[in-house]
Every structure is written in C-alpha cells, then in structure tokens.
C-alpha cells in the first residue's frame, strides 16, 4: 500500500484534523466519457480517405489523393501519429489501417477491438499570399510610430471528421469535425511551396493527434479527496496521521474497526483508500455510505460528492473492457506467406523488387512472415517457379506446404516509365488478394502509384530522366521511389500493429 501511495499520491496537505489527498487521474475531454471508456481500451483506428471529384484513372490511393491541386495527404503518417498520441493511460490503439471510401471493411470482426475510431481525412490545402503587416513602436519622445512591411504568408490546413463507435455493438459514441491550421510569415516568397509544406506537414498531423489524445486518452488532472478526524478523538487523529505518513494499511485497520459504529469520517477514509487501490466498486459503496451518514454535518459539505461519483462511474466502466492485448492478437499471430508475384509487364526486375518492398512493409506492420527464400524454395520443389503458375494449386495446399495460415497473392498489372520530351510518367499498378485458412475468406484490393513530371526545360528534363533511369538500372531497382510508395500503400490496406 505504501508503494501505491508513492505512485498515486504526489502530495498530502494537512492542517489539524483535516488532510487533502491529491489523486492524479487522466480524464477524457468528451461528452459521455463514462459510456465510451470501455470502447477506448482497445481501439481499431481507421483513416478513411474519400474519393475526390472525378477520381483517378487507376482507382488507387495515389490517384485518390493526388488528383487535386493541393499537397498529397499521407494517411499512414496520420494514422501513426494518431495511434502514438492515443496510446496513453486512458486509451489504447491496437491496430490501424487506411480505408478507401465506399469499400467494405472486413477487418474489425477479425481484430476484435472494443471500439472503432474512424478519421475521415481530406486533402490538405495550402496557400502563399503577399500581405502587409503593421507594427507599432514608441520613439524617444514616447510617440507611437507605425511601420508597415510586406511579408509572404504561408499557410496549410487539414480538415477531418472523427467518429467513435463501440464494437461489436457499433453504437456511435462521439462525433466531431475540425480544421487544423499552421501558418508562418516569411520575409520573402522564394521558399518552394512543396518544400515548405513537407517541412511543416507533421505539425498538422500532430495538431489532430493532440486533439484526439486530449479528447479520448484524457488530460492529467488532480482530484482532491478530503480526510477528517474526529476532534479530540485520539484514535481518529492517529488514523489520519498514519494516512498522512503513507501507512494506509494501519490507518484502514483503525477506520474499519470504527466504521461499524457508523462514523462517516471513518467510512470516508476507507473509501479514499479503496479509490487509491483502484477498487472503484468498493470505493463507490463506501462513499455512498459516508455521504448518507454525513448529512447535516458541516464537514460533510466540504466533500465534493458529485465529482467523486462522476469519476468513479467513469473509471468503473472500464471493467467491461476486453482483456489487455486481446485486440489484434490473433490476427497478427497468424503465420503469413507473401507469394511470388504474377505480372503482366515486360519488366524483369520490377515485380521482384516490389515484392521485397512489400515484405519489408508487412514485417514492419507486425506480421509473422514466412521468409521469401523459404517460400520460393518450397514452391520450386513442387514445380512452381513463377507467381502466375500458382492458380493451378489450391490455396489450402499452398498454405499446408508453407506452414502458413494466411496467403497474400499479388499481381502487377503496370510497371513502367513513359518519356516524351518534357513529359515523364512513372507508374506502378497492381492488386492483392489475402486468403485466410480455416474460413477460406478472401479480401481483394487494388493499388496504384502514378507520378507525372513536366520540367520547364526540355534539355534539363530529358537529362534528369535519363540519369535517374540509368542509376536505377545500375542498382537493379527500376522505379525505386514509386515501387516503395506502392509497397507502403499496399501494406496500408491491411491492419498495421500500433506501436
């Protein structure tokens, strides 16, 4: 009990027959916090990306995000920032993923969370404007002087809608929307807009994540719980003194012996001790008995009964939450095999490179993976050397050969570069199919990355394109940047373990 006091009781203040016990809590800043407490104990976080007007030709996440004139949203970066901010006392994110608008999400049922937090994020906006600023100073004669100057105002904003649901009940517990902005005044407008946004993008994500943390994980607060001694009662004063010195077991023994006689101060002491032990149900019963017995006593009016019962209700509600670590445990523990890619392209090095990059992304996302070399060797022994041949075998057979419980099939439909004067298009497109043993359930999704550049100078553009292509070929890493982005987006379609 003494260790508990050191952890939960930063300060005790006392004077005569009264002590103020300061109990630290993390309290959510949201309406209906008590009802939402259980759902916040193991959250599945989903960043939802709406389709832009007109959509993209490839139907992939890059098309969805890059078709507008503003900066591209990086939903996985946003999801990661939100998960890190929420993983504090009061809330826990077990997994996150990027979800495309309009599609079904089959993963919550498999992950078994206690709550679903959906963040609908929109494409960021950015502007640079030349504006006039005025500043006032006082000269030596103490007369005010106004100085006007020209500045370039850089600003970026990110809008989001957030909804919290219970799971599996799917009851909407909370809903709100906000726009997060970062601005900077610069003395010149020479800073490239893209570079400025890239340097400050994290501030927008941090602002949204901070709002989530304050609303759901809670803000640190200290609650004051008073203790009283009966005047000129040596035993009562001794109990108060013991509590003040951290000897709660001995103090509780005195209060428990005396509480049978109906003394509300003794019952209050037992209630505070139970609250410190986080035995909220017992604390609630004791506080109610003390409140009833204290009716009409002037010291009883000094006890914040309403605040106490609201706090206990909030923290007692977590008792119905799933056991810690349950959410996502079964999903990420399943042995997963990333099979050789099939492809419809003329590139020899491209699809194998993408497969290695996808493997690295899935490993970072928390999956238990069959090593690529091991998977390839086992399949070769059974006559399968290419991904396109795997259609001749049943998924259950492949899973048995590899000792896997989950298979991921991928097909690369486009992999190449088009150079036409100053026009340069680099493109990676494909699809994935995730098969689960036992149920045989399958999830299919498509992804694409299309990057177009049009340099102002024909000569400089051609030289840059040729030099980049040559360097990639020498490293056997064609379309390295686009392949990496494609791999990241492909992995983001699946749940990622929150860290």
N, C-alpha and C positions, 0 to 999 in steps of 0.2 A: 504493500500500500504506500510505503514511503517513496518507492521508485515512481509510482503512479503520480504522487503529489509533485515530484520534481519535474515530471513530464508535462503535467496538465495544469499546474498551479504556479504561474510565474510570480505571483505576488500575493501576500496576505497583508491587509492593513487592519489594525485593531486599535480600539480605544475603550478601556474599561470593560464592560460586559458585551461588547459587540466586535465582530470581525467581518470584513468584507472579503469574500473569496472570489478571486478573479479567474474565471474559467474560459479558456480560449476555444472558439468554435470557428468553423468555416460555414458561413450561411449563404445559400443561393440568393441572388437578387432577382427573383422571378415570382410572379403570382402563382399560387397553388404549389409552392415548393414541396410541401409535405406529400402531396399526391404524386409528385414527379420523382421523389427521392429514390424509390426502388428502381425506376427505369434508368436512372443515371448511373447505377452501379456497374453496368457493363453495356456500353453503348456501341452500336454499329453505326459508324459515321459515313454518310454518303454525300459526295459532292455531285450535284446534278447540273449538267450543262445543257441549257436549252438550245434548240436549233435557231440559227439566225435566219433572217428573211432571205429566201431564195436557196438557202442551204448550200452544200458543196457538192461537187461532182462525184467525189469519191465516197461520200457518206461517212467518212471517218472523223475522228475527234479533231484532227488538224484542220479539216475543212470547216467543221462547225465553229471553230474558234478563230480561224484566220481569214474569214471572208469579209470581215468588217474593216473599217479604216483605222481602228484603234489598236492598242497593243494586244498581243495574244495573252489570254488567261492561261495560267499553268495550274490546272486543277489539282494535280498531285501535290504540288508545293503548298497549295492552300490547305488541302486535307492533312498533310503532315504537320503544318503549323497549328491547325485546329486541334489535332489529336494530342500534340505535345502540351498545348495550353490547358487542355481539359483533364489530362492525367495528373490530378492533384487530389488531396483529400476532399471527398465530396462527389467525385465523378471519376469515371474510368472509361477510356475508349479501348475496345479490344481489337477492332478491325475497321478499316476504311477502304473505300473504293470510289472510282469515278463512274458515274452512271449517266448514260445518254438519255436525253428526253424522249419519252414515248415508248421506251423499251421496258420489258418486264424485268424485275429484279428477283431472281430465284434464290439469292444467297442468304437473306435473313433467316429463312427457315433452317438452313444448314448450319448457320453460325450460332443460333440460339442465344441471341442477346436479350437483355431485359428492356432495352429501348432502342429506338431508331432516331437518329438526328440527321435530318435532310437539309443540306445547304444548297439552295439554288443560286448559283453564282453567274453573273453576267459579264460580258466582255468589258474590260476596263476602258475608261475614257481618259483622254489626255489632251491638254491644250497648252499653247505657249502664246502669251499676249504681251505686247509692249504697253506698259501702263505708267502713269505719272504718280509719284509719291510725294507727299508733303511732310516736312518735319519742322518742328518749332524749337528754337533755342533762344536764350536771353543773352544779349550783348553786355558789354561792360557797363552800359548805362541802365541795365536791367529792363531794357525794352525788348519785347518779343520780336523775333525775326523768323520769317518763314522761308524755307529753302525747298525748292522743287527739284526733283530729279527723275530721270527716266530709268525704269527697270523692266526686265523681262520676267513676267510672272509664269513660272512653270507649275502646272498642277495636274494631278491624276486622281481618279476616283474609281471605286469599286462598289457596285451595288449587289446586295444579296438578300434573299428571303430565307428564313430559317423556320423549321418546324420540328417539334419534338413529339414523338409518338411512343406509347407504351408498346411492348411486344411480349407475347403474341397478340394481345388484345387490340392493337392498332388504334387505340384511343388518342386523339390529338390532345396533348397536354400543354403545348405552348406554341405560339406563332408570332413572328415579328419580322420586320424588314428595316433595313438601314443602308445608308451610303457612307462609305469611309473614304476620306479625302486626305491627300498630302500635298502641300504647296510649298514653293520656295521662290524667293525673289533673287534674281541674278543681275549683275551689273551689265552683262552682255548676253546676246541671244545666240552666241556661237556654239553652245553646247548642243550636240545632236540629241534630238528628242528621244530616239530609241535608247541611247546610252543613258540619258537622264532617267528614263523610266526603269531601265534594268537596274540602276543603282538604288532606286527607291521603291521598287516593287514590293520588297519584303516588308516595308512599313505598312502597306495596305493590308497585306495578309496578317501582319502582327496586330493591327488595329481590330480586325474582325475576330481574330483568335482571342484577343484580350477581352472583347465584349462577351464572347462565348464563355470564357473562363469565369468572369465575374457573375454571369447570369446563372451558370449551372454548377461549376465547381465551388463557387462561393467566394466571398470576401472574408478575410480574417477579422474577427470581432472578439471582444472580451465581454463576457456576461458576468455581472456581479451577483453573487449569491450571499446573502447575509446570514450570519450565525449569531445567536443571542445566548447569554447566560442569565439564569435567574439571579436577581440581585440578592447578595448576602447568603447565597447557597454555595458552600464551598465545593461540593461535588460537581455542580453545574459549571462553576467557574473553572474547575480543574479540567473538565472535558473540553471547554473552549480553549484553554491554554494548550492542552495536548494537540488539538487540531491545528492551532496556530504554529506549533513546532513540527508539524508533519507526522505526528503519531496518531494517525486516523484509526487504526485498529483499536487502540486503547480508548480513544475518545468514543468510538462507536460502541464499545462494550458498555461504557457508562450510560450512553444515551439509550441503548437497547434495554438495559435494566430498568431505567427510569421511565421509558416511553409507555410502559404498560399502565402507568398511573395517569396517563392522558396529558402529560406535559407537551404542549405543541412545540416548544423550543427544542426539546429532545428529538421529537419526530422530524423537525426541520433539519437538525444536524445529521440524522440518519439519511434523510433524503438527499442532502448535498453530497454525502459520502457515496451514495449509490450512483448519483449522477457522474461523479468523478471516475467511478469504476466503469462507466458507460452501461450500467444496468438501468436502462431508461424506463423499462416497465415497472420495476420496483420503485424507482425514484418517483414516478408518477403517482403510484399508490400512496407513498409516504407524504408527498407534497399535498395531496388532496386531504389526507387525514390532518396534517398540520394546519392547512388553511381553515378547515372546519372548526378545529379546536381553538384557533386564534381569533375567531370572530369577536369583535369588540375590544380586542387588545390593541393599544396604540402602537406597540412594536410590530404587531402583525400587519399593520397598514404600511410598513416600510418595506415589506417583501413584494417584489414585482411578480405577483402570481400569474398574471396574464402572459407576460413574456416567458416565464418558466414553462407553462403548459404548451405554448406555441413551439418553443424549442424542442421539448420532449416529443411532441407529436411529429415534428419534422424528422428527428433522428430515430425515433422508434419505427418509422415507416420503412427503414432500410432492412428491417428484419425479414421482410418477404422477398428480398432480392435474391437472385441466384448466387450460388457459392462462388467465391472469387476464383477466377481462372477458367470457369466453365465456358464462357462465351468464346467461340472460335477454337477452343482446344481440340475438338475432334476434327475440325476442318483442316487445320494446319498440320496435324499429326499424320495425316494420310500420305503414304508414300506416293510421289508423283513422278511420272516419266514424261519428259518433253521429247517427242518422237522426231525422227528426221523429217525435214520439211519437204513437202511436194512443191513443185513450182512450175509455172507456165512461162518462164522467162528464158532469155538467152544468156543470162549471167551465170558464170560458173562459181565465182567466189561470193556473190551477193547473198543468196539464201543461207549457206552455211554460216556466214558472218552474222546474219540476223538471228539465227538460232542460238549462237553462242551468247549474243547480247540479251536475248530473251531469257536464257538460262540464268544469266547473272542477275537480271532484274527479279526473277522469281525467287532466286536464292535470297536476295536482299529483302524480299517481301515476306519471308518467313516460311517458305515451303521446304519440305523434306524431299529432296530431289534425287532421282537415280542419276549418277554421273553419266554425261553424254557418251564417253568412251565405252562404258559398260553397256549402255543401251544399244549402241551401234554394233558392238561385238556379238551380243546375244541375238540380235536380229539378223546379222550376217550369217550366223551359224544355221539359221533357219531359212536362208535364201532371200532375205530382204535387205538390199543394199541401198535402196532409194525410198524416199517418202511416198512417191507415187505408187509404189507396189503394195503399201500397207492395206489398201482396200480389199485385198484378196484374203485377209485374215480377219477373224472376229476380234473386236476389242477385248473380250474376256480372255481369249487365248493370248493376246499380246501382253495383257496385264499379268497373266499367270507366268509367262516366260520371264518377265522382268521383275516379278515380285512387287508389283505396284498396285495401288488401289485407285489411282487416278491417271488417266492418259490425256495428253494435250496434243492434238493433231493441228498442224498449221499448213497453210498453203499460201505461197507468194504469187500473186497474180501479175504484179507490175514491179519491175526493178530496173531503173534506167535513167538516163540523162539525155535531154534534148538541148542542143546548142544551135541557135540560129541567129547569127550576128550578135546583137546585144541581148537577145532573149536567151535565158538559160532556165530550164526546168529540170528539177531533180525530184524523182518520185519513187516511193516505196509503198506498195499496197498489198493487202493480204487479208486472210481470215483465220480464225482459230475455232476449234471445236474441243470442248472439255467433256470427257466421258468419266462417269463415276461408277465404280464397281458396286455390286450389291443391288442398287436400284437401276443401273443402266441409264440414269438420267444424263442428258446432254445439254450443254449450253453453247450457243454459237454466237460469235460476234465478228464484226469486220473492223478494219482499221486502215488508215491511210495517212501518209505524210507527203505533201506536195509543196515544194519550195520553188518560187519563181523569182528570178533576179533580172533586172533590166538596167545595167550600168549606163551612165550618161555617155561615156566614151566607148566607141566601138573597139578600138585597139586595146584599151585597158581592160575592157570586159572580156575580150577573147583571150588575152594573155592570162588573166586571172583564172578563167575557166580551165584553160589547158594546163596551167601549172598545178591547179588543185587536183585535176583528174590524174595527172602524171604521178603526183605524190601519193594519191590513194592507191593507184595500181602498184606502185613500188612496194607499198605496205600490205598488199592483198586485202585492202579494206575499202572497196568501192562504196561511194555514198555513205561514208562513215558517220557523218553527223545525222543524216536523215535516217540511217539504219538504227542508230542509238535512240533517236526520238521515237521511231516506230516501235522499238522494243519496249520502251518505257510506257507508251500509250497502250500497247497490247497487255502488259502486265497490270496496268491500272484498271482494266476491265474486270479483273479478278480481285477478291478481297486481299488487302495487304495487312499484315500484322502490325498493329500500332506499337511503337517503341518509345 
